[in-house]
Structures are given as C-alpha cells and as structure tokens.
C-alpha cells in the first residue's frame, strides 16, 4: 500500500528535487504508515474524491493517473479494519496515512 503513496508522491511532485519521508509506527494491534511529501499538495475539498474509483484531480500534474490506485488501496485497508486519510493543503505538500490492523 505504501508503495502506491510513494509512487504517487514521485509522479505528482512538481519539482525534481522534492523530499519524501516514510514513517511507520507500531501500535498494540496495528501499524500506522505515513508518506509525507513536499509537493504541490491537495486542496481540502478534494481529500475524499481522490479515494473514489476513477477520480483524478483534472489538470493537476498533467492528469497522469487513472483514478484507480488509491481507491483500491482504500478498499484493501478498510477490508482489514484499517483506515486511510490525507492531510494536505495546496502548496504545502501532503501526508498520506493508513492504519493496517495486525492479525493476532
């Protein structure tokens, strides 16, 4: 899952010298993964749209995506009882997070 976030952070970055950080935190029954970039960011009104099937941010980054990847990741994460979200503002980068529930 985090590979999708990493590839998106690279693909949609607006500079060749961008920065991407990957964090993972173990909790009692889950892991939380966060991929943070300093790219162009996503306006808050689009935060839910990007997780819907066939939805892309038209005109942003030459519309390189099909709108399938994050929707599939969301389905997989939620099927395991986890959650997925993005924290972002235009011009301020993005932080994509998800929790992965550990099996006992």
N, C-alpha and C positions, 0 to 999 in steps of 0.2 A: 504494500500500500504506500509506504513512504517513498518508494521509487517513483510512483506517479507524481507525488508532490515535488520530488527533486527534479524530475524531467520537466515538469511544468515550470518550476522556478527558473530553469535554464532557458527553456523555449520562449517564455514570455518576458524574460528580462529585457530591459530597454538599454542596457549598457554592456559592453564586452568585459568589463572588469567588475562585475557585480559580486556580491557576497551572499553565500547561502550557509546557514547554520542548521545543524541537525541535533536535536536533543531527544533523549529518551529517559523516562523516569519510571522506575518500578514501584508499584503500589502493592498492597496486600494481595489483591485478586485481579490486577490489571496492569497494563503498561500504558503510559501516555507518550506519544510521539509528537514532536513539533518540528516542522520545517519552516524556517524563517528566512526571508529574502529581503533585500533592499531594492527590489524592483519597482515597477510603476504603481503597484497597489491596485485595489479593487474598491470601488465606491460601495458604501454600506447597503445601498438599495439593491445591489446585485449579489450579496452574500449567499442568499438561498438559491437564487437562479443557477449559479454555477454548479450546483449539485443535482440539477434536474437533467434528465436524459435529453440529448440533442440541443442543449442550451449553451451558447457561447456568448462572449461579450463582443458583439459585432463591431468591427472597426478597430478593436484593440489588438495590437501585435499582429496585424495582417490576417486576423481570423485563422490562425494556424490549426486550431483544434476542431474536433468533430462534435464535442459536447457529450462524449460517451464515458471517458475515463473516470472523472470524478463521480459520476452517477453510479458507476459500477463499484467503485471503492466504497461509496456510501452504503450501497446495498450489502456488501460483504461485511463491513464494520457493524452495521446495525443488526445483521442476522446473527452476529455473535454477542449481541447485547451492548455493544460499544456505541460511542457517539463520535460525530465528526463536525468540525466547525472551522471557520476562518475569522481571523481578526485582521482588518485591513482598512486603510483609507487611501484614496488616490494620492499618489506622490510620496507615500510613506512606507511602501513595502507591504508584505503580507506574512502572516503566521498561520499556517495550516496545521491543525491539531486533530488527533484522533486518539481514542482510547481503544485498546484491544484487551478484551476480557480473557484472563488466563483460565485454562481448564484446571480444575482441582486435581 
